[in-house]
Amino acid sequence: MLPAEADVVVIGGGIVGSSIAWEIAKRKGNVLLLEKGQIGSEQSSRAWGFVRQQGRDPSEVPMMMAGNRIWQELQAELGEDIEWVQAGNLKIAYDEQRLEELRGWLPVAREFNLDTSILTAQQIRDLIPGIHGPIAGGMFTPSDGHAEPTKVAPAIGRAAEREGATVVTYCAAERIEVSGGHVSAVVTEQGTVHTPVVVCAAGGWSKKLARTVGLTLPQIQVRNTVAETTSTSPITQVGVWAPDVAFRQRPGGTFYIARGGRSDYDITTESFRGTRMFAANYLKNRGMFNLRVGGELVKDVLRVLPGSEAREHPFAHTVDVEPEPNFETAWASLEGLRTMFPTLQDVGIKRVFAGLIDSTPDAVPVMGPVDQPRGLYFATGFSGHGFALGPIVGRVMAELILDGSSPYDLHHMRFSRFDEGDLADPHKMV
Ligand SMILES: Cc1cc2nc3c(=O)[nH]c(=O)nc-3n(C[C@H](O)[C@H](O)[C@H](O)COP(=O)(O)OP(=O)(O)OC[C@H]3O[C@@H](n4cnc5c(N)ncnc54)[C@H](O)[C@@H]3O)c2cc1C
């Protein structure tokens, strides 16, 4: 049941919002977690499941390394199987130019004492026997791992409830209310909750929620497709990202396969709002995006028609959405896997699904309080790598809210960087 008041209201029950609620509840905070559908039903359950430290923007690395330590204990702390495997993450290059780009990230690893190194083609063949392809080398971090996205956020949501958080599902936050420059309440589809602190952890919906208090968050959503194969004998526990296919093998023997760097972008009415900052990035990475004008635009136009239920209640109206997978991408991923492992010709596809990734113009998240209104925090814009960050983000946000500070430098993640034009340099990620 929806309480009339809470010390902290977290909007969005993905891995990020659930972790924030859990960490606050562990510290005996009075916290309410609102989710418009089921816990973890959007991006957080559709990720590949890579828990990667390597290749990130330097501003994220210290936090992600602390996050990795949380992951190592998470399964035991939650008391549930989340398929955690710590066998490293490998990014493969097919040519010298790409390998040189990967080498360019090594100074970041050295700065933070991360166990990343460059492997030769032979070392990769020794690490993953049976692997084929024009491998020039790769970047490998043995302490990276992977876990099962369908299991993690719901398990964290349950842990938050056990610690005393109130978790209300199928309850969309419709707007944030402000009084005298300070957050005062959240209006939901089930009533109003009074609160002095709101955390917007609404994934791809954060842009719309920000608008309810007059803030402009530059954020787009791109659609990525994942396929799960039929089960086969153990090949490798390493999480691999190669040019033709990214994959990880689950403990049960199936593979999650995808094409890294291939996304569909559906033009919607939101595409015409606050996306100017993405233009430079889009032009540079044109080959990675498949622009689509079609069903999503029609659905979206119907949603914004004056007087429509969807326009009045946009969040409550869009729950448990099943984004359309790109089957061409799924088959291409399978082809990539079979080419890389010729022994896997009999492996087929068991299921195909898609997820909408929320992204900021510099692919760095937005974390921390905003200047105005006071009491409003954001933890959003994880740009395709927030599954791994989720648990540590929960801890950091709890520290910010309860202690007023965090041991990490969050300057590059501040909301105001967009207005200031002070964005991170995408060249620092590989
Ligand atoms: C195909 C794919 C592959 C990926 N692979 C990886 C990977 O391997 N490793 C990695 O680290 N990351 C990966 N990611 C990215 C990762 O999944 C996301 O960065 C992460 O899940 C973001 O978590 P979140 O909690 O911010 O968002 P979400 O999981 O989207 O959660 C936000 C929640 O807020 C709820 N919500 C929204 N508006 C409201 C409202 N008004 N009221 C109440 N609730 C609301 C939504 O229903 C949703 O459940 C991948 C993503 C996709 C789609």
The ligand as an SDF file (V2000), in Angstrom:
LIG
                    3D

 53 58  0  0  0  0  0  0  0  0999 V2000
   20.2950   -5.1830  -24.8050 C   0  0  0  0  0  0  0  0  0  0  0  0
   21.0170   -4.5260  -23.6560 C   0  0  0  0  0  0  0  0  0  0  0  0
   22.2690   -5.0030  -23.2860 C   0  0  0  0  0  0  0  0  0  0  0  0
   22.9480   -4.4240  -22.2030 C   0  0  0  0  0  0  0  0  0  0  0  0
   24.0960   -4.9920  -21.7550 N   0  0  0  0  0  0  0  0  0  0  0  0
   24.6970   -4.5210  -20.6410 C   0  0  0  0  0  0  0  0  0  0  0  0
   25.8160   -5.1980  -20.0910 C   0  0  0  0  0  0  0  0  0  0  0  0
   26.2380   -6.2510  -20.5660 O   0  0  0  0  0  0  0  0  0  0  0  0
   26.4020   -4.6650  -18.9820 N   0  0  0  0  0  0  0  0  0  0  0  0
   25.9470   -3.5130  -18.4150 C   0  0  0  0  0  0  0  0  0  0  0  0
   26.5440   -3.0470  -17.4350 O   0  0  0  0  0  0  0  0  0  0  0  0
   24.8470   -2.8860  -18.8900 N   0  0  0  0  0  0  0  0  0  0  0  0
   24.2040   -3.3580  -19.9880 C   0  0  0  0  0  0  0  0  0  0  0  0
   23.0940   -2.7370  -20.4790 N   0  0  0  0  0  0  0  0  0  0  0  0
   22.6430   -1.4920  -19.8740 C   0  0  0  0  0  0  0  0  0  0  0  0
   21.9190   -1.7370  -18.5720 C   0  0  0  0  0  0  0  0  0  0  0  0
   20.9130   -2.7060  -18.7790 O   0  0  0  0  0  0  0  0  0  0  0  0
   21.3170   -0.4160  -18.0890 C   0  0  0  0  0  0  0  0  0  0  0  0
   22.3040    0.6010  -18.0930 O   0  0  0  0  0  0  0  0  0  0  0  0
   20.7790   -0.5700  -16.6770 C   0  0  0  0  0  0  0  0  0  0  0  0
   19.8930   -1.6670  -16.5990 O   0  0  0  0  0  0  0  0  0  0  0  0
   20.0550    0.6990  -16.2670 C   0  0  0  0  0  0  0  0  0  0  0  0
   19.3570    0.4480  -15.0870 O   0  0  0  0  0  0  0  0  0  0  0  0
   18.2610    1.4730  -14.5880 P   0  0  0  0  0  0  0  0  0  0  0  0
   17.7720    0.9610  -13.3040 O   0  0  0  0  0  0  0  0  0  0  0  0
   18.8330    2.8490  -14.6710 O   0  0  0  0  0  0  0  0  0  0  0  0
   17.1390    1.4460  -15.7320 O   0  0  0  0  0  0  0  0  0  0  0  0
   15.9050    0.4650  -15.9720 P   0  0  0  0  0  0  0  0  0  0  0  0
   16.2650   -0.9420  -15.8070 O   0  0  0  0  0  0  0  0  0  0  0  0
   15.3320    0.8670  -17.2830 O   0  0  0  0  0  0  0  0  0  0  0  0
   14.9180    0.8180  -14.8000 O   0  0  0  0  0  0  0  0  0  0  0  0
   14.1610    1.9990  -14.7570 C   0  0  0  0  0  0  0  0  0  0  0  0
   12.8270    1.6280  -14.1780 C   0  0  0  0  0  0  0  0  0  0  0  0
   12.0760    2.8120  -13.9290 O   0  0  0  0  0  0  0  0  0  0  0  0
   10.7160    2.5070  -14.1190 C   0  0  0  0  0  0  0  0  0  0  0  0
   10.0070    3.7770  -14.3090 N   0  0  0  0  0  0  0  0  0  0  0  0
   10.1690    4.6700  -15.3070 C   0  0  0  0  0  0  0  0  0  0  0  0
    9.3850    5.7320  -15.1340 N   0  0  0  0  0  0  0  0  0  0  0  0
    8.7020    5.5150  -13.9860 C   0  0  0  0  0  0  0  0  0  0  0  0
    7.7180    6.2640  -13.3000 C   0  0  0  0  0  0  0  0  0  0  0  0
    7.3120    7.4270  -13.7570 N   0  0  0  0  0  0  0  0  0  0  0  0
    7.2070    5.7460  -12.1560 N   0  0  0  0  0  0  0  0  0  0  0  0
    7.6510    4.5280  -11.6960 C   0  0  0  0  0  0  0  0  0  0  0  0
    8.5670    3.7890  -12.3350 N   0  0  0  0  0  0  0  0  0  0  0  0
    9.0940    4.2760  -13.4620 C   0  0  0  0  0  0  0  0  0  0  0  0
   10.7340    1.6170  -15.3570 C   0  0  0  0  0  0  0  0  0  0  0  0
    9.5550    0.8540  -15.4610 O   0  0  0  0  0  0  0  0  0  0  0  0
   11.9810    0.7860  -15.1250 C   0  0  0  0  0  0  0  0  0  0  0  0
   11.7030   -0.4560  -14.5070 O   0  0  0  0  0  0  0  0  0  0  0  0
   22.3740   -3.3060  -21.5370 C   0  0  0  0  0  0  0  0  0  0  0  0
   21.1250   -2.8310  -21.9220 C   0  0  0  0  0  0  0  0  0  0  0  0
   20.4270   -3.4550  -22.9460 C   0  0  0  0  0  0  0  0  0  0  0  0
   19.0490   -2.9610  -23.2950 C   0  0  0  0  0  0  0  0  0  0  0  0
  1  2  1  0
  2  3  1  0
  2 52  2  0
  3  4  2  0
  4  5  1  0
  4 50  1  0
  5  6  2  0
  6  7  1  0
  6 13  1  0
  7  8  2  0
  7  9  1  0
  9 10  1  0
 10 11  2  0
 10 12  1  0
 12 13  2  0
 13 14  1  0
 14 15  1  0
 14 50  1  0
 15 16  1  0
 16 17  1  0
 16 18  1  0
 18 19  1  0
 18 20  1  0
 20 21  1  0
 20 22  1  0
 22 23  1  0
 23 24  1  0
 24 25  2  0
 24 26  1  0
 24 27  1  0
 27 28  1  0
 28 29  2  0
 28 30  1  0
 28 31  1  0
 31 32  1  0
 32 33  1  0
 33 34  1  0
 33 48  1  0
 34 35  1  0
 35 36  1  0
 35 46  1  0
 36 37  1  0
 36 45  1  0
 37 38  2  0
 38 39  1  0
 39 40  1  0
 39 45  2  0
 40 41  1  0
 40 42  2  0
 42 43  1  0
 43 44  2  0
 44 45  1  0
 46 47  1  0
 46 48  1  0
 48 49  1  0
 50 51  2  0
 51 52  1  0
 52 53  1  0
M  END
$$$$
